[in-house]
Amino acid sequence: MTSPITLPAARRLPFALLIPACAALAAAIAGTAWASALGLSTLALALLGGLLLTQGLPARWREAGAPALSWFKGPVLKTAIVLYGLRIPLTAVADLGPRIVALNAGQVIVSLLLAAWLGRRLGMTRPAALLIGAGNGICGAAAVLAAEPVLRGRDRDTAMAVAAVVIFGTLNMLLLPILFHQWPTLLGEPAQYAVLTGTTVQEVAQVLVAAQAMSPTLVDQALLVKMVRVMMLAPALLALAAWRPSGDVAATTNAAPRPRIGVPPFALLFVAALLVNGLGLVPNAVAAPLAILDDALLALAMAALGLSTHAGLLRQAGWRPLALGAVLSLATLSIAALALRAGFH
């Protein structure tokens, strides 16, 4: 009889192997002529492959593979983002300018205020609504998880917020490249799509996929704009901590103390990587292998993200969080598009 210690690991292994299998298959397909003609990159194929595959898998398989998925979407993805910083020239950072920072800050503020206002009208608690607002405005599921102990929402609120953010982030990731290829001058010039993507798409991983599906030349700027939003997590959490009224659902006299609020470590490491690259401290002999490693880690993270996005998220979330997520996503996308179209960049 199998011991209870080894059984969970044995059950997790087959699902965990799907992640590198999806990534490897995506890399092989991306090298074909038809994939190149359609502009399908390894990252996009890895995510779409995982997305399609997971729909037919039993729920118990996904539950058994949850630790592996979390690891690839968490530490592996963050490591890949930091390594990507070694590939971006400092001149790209200087080109952002204060208006991009102001645009991102405005997006975060609009997302949180609109979430609080509309969430109340939908019959949601303030913590539940603000969790969705934080995920939409800042950095997706990571922001939801960071804001949860500050807002002291229920576990169900967190799950619903993550579901809503993932669903609409995926839709944005798929739709923005279509807009780019159909109407490249919609925002004045094609390069502005990089700013729109970084300012509106919810997850860092989704920003990478969307930008690369548009044009590889847009990836650097889109990621930099997105990282500006990620670094706004700390001030946003401080504002939420001050805004949370004492009477909210999970705020009780026995509640745990508020956590220490700070910038996500991987965001600081990303900045450090930019500086290291800008100072010319990465030898050419090392840069190429690091880029190959980074591409592999990104493909693994994309496959895990796709395998995590199943139709059951819709049933989990319910209509109210989905309605709020849809309005927030559409509102921030529209505001950013109008601002860029008006020349605010």
Secondary structure, DSSP 8 states (H G I E B T S, - for coil): ---TTHHHHHHHHHHHHHHHHHHHHHHHHHTSHHHHHHT--HHHHHHHHHHHHHTTS-HHHHHHTHHHHHHIIIIIHHHHHHHHHTTS-HHHHHTT-HHHHHHHHHHHHHHHHHHHHHHHHTT--HHHHHHHHHIIIIITHHHHHHHHHHHT--HHHHHHHHHHHHHHHHHHHHHHHHHHHH-TTTTSSTTHHHHHHHHH-SSHHHHHHHHHHH-GGGHHHHHHHHHHHHTTHHHHHHHHHHH--TTSTT--TT----------HHHHHHHHHHHHHHTT-S-HHHHHHHHHHHHHHHHHHHHHHHHH--THHHHHH-HHHHHHHHHHHHHHHHHHHHHHHTT--
